[in-house]
Amino acid sequence: MIFICVKWKVKPEYADQWVELSRDFTEATRAEPGNLFFQWSRSVDDPNEYILIEAFKDDAAEAHVTSDHFKAAQRDLPQYVQATPKVRNVLMEGDHWDDLGEFTIA
């Protein structure tokens, strides 16, 4: 799978609305064939920062970045963010979350 983590610095005046502003993009991406997960979290250190964790089956990522809803997000979402989002991505084995062995709950 391709595992992607993106930091979005949202303009302060839009931070509380970000989930709604990105809803169409989020829902369309979650409905894509090959999307494994697409989850937003808000930083506890910076209320203007959202972290997006997403994953796709290997071939699905290309379809994602060429989709109509991705193009719409490229067009519509920049007005709400402070800077170009920061990204890390990695190709990894499997298509699921593993248990954290160092923190096993009995």
N, C-alpha and C positions, 0 to 999 in steps of 0.2 A: 504494500500500500504506500501511497504518498501521504506523509503526515506533514501538515502545515500549521504553523503558529504565526499569527499576524498581530502586531500591536497597532492599534488605531488611536491616535490622539485627536479627540473630538473637540471642537470649539466649545468653550464653557457654556455658551448660551444654548447649545444643542445637546449637551451631555445627558440631560435627563430624558430627552426624547429619542436618543440614539436607537434603542431597541425598536421603536415604532418606525423611525426613519429608514431603517435597514430591513424591515420586516418582509417586504416583497422579495428582496434579494435572498434573504435567509430562507424563506419558505420555498422559493423556486429551486434553490440549491439543494435543500434537503430532499426535494422530490426527484432530483436527477438520478438516473440509473448509475450505479457505481459510487454514489456518495455514501460514505460509511457513517460520518457524523459531521456536524457543523454547529458549533456551540460558542456562544458569546459569554464572557464573564467580565465584570467590571472590576478594575483594580481597587484594592483596599487602600493603596498608598496614594493614588491619584484618581480622583473621581471623574476626570476627563479622559481617562485611558480605558479602552476596552480591549480585551484579549480575545481573539478568535482562534479557536482550535478546530481544525477541519481535517478530514482524511477522505481519500478516494481510492478505489481500486485503481491499479496502475494505469490503465488506459483511459479512465474516466476523467482525469485531471485536464487533459487536452480539450475534451468536449466541454468541460466547465468553463475554461477561459475563452472559449469561442462561442459560448451560448449568448442568446439575446439578452437574458437577464444579467449576465456578467457585463455585457456592453452597456446596458442601462445603468448598472451600478457605477461603471467607470464614468459615465456621463453625469449622473445625478448626485452621487455621494460626496465628491470632492468639496463641494460648497460647505459641507458640514465639518470638515476635518482641518486640523491645524497644519499638517505636513504629510508628506508621503508616508504611508504606513510602512512599518518595518516588518520584515518577514524572515522566517527560517523554515526550511523544508528539508525533508529527508525521505529517502526511499527505504522502507523497512519490510521485513518479513511479516506475514500474517495480515489479518484484517480485523483485529479486535484489541481490546485493552487486556493487559496481563495483571495478575495480582501483584501487589507490592510485597515481595518476599521479606523485606526488611521490617515490615510493619504488619505482620500477620495477626489477625484478630481470631482468637480461639472461640 
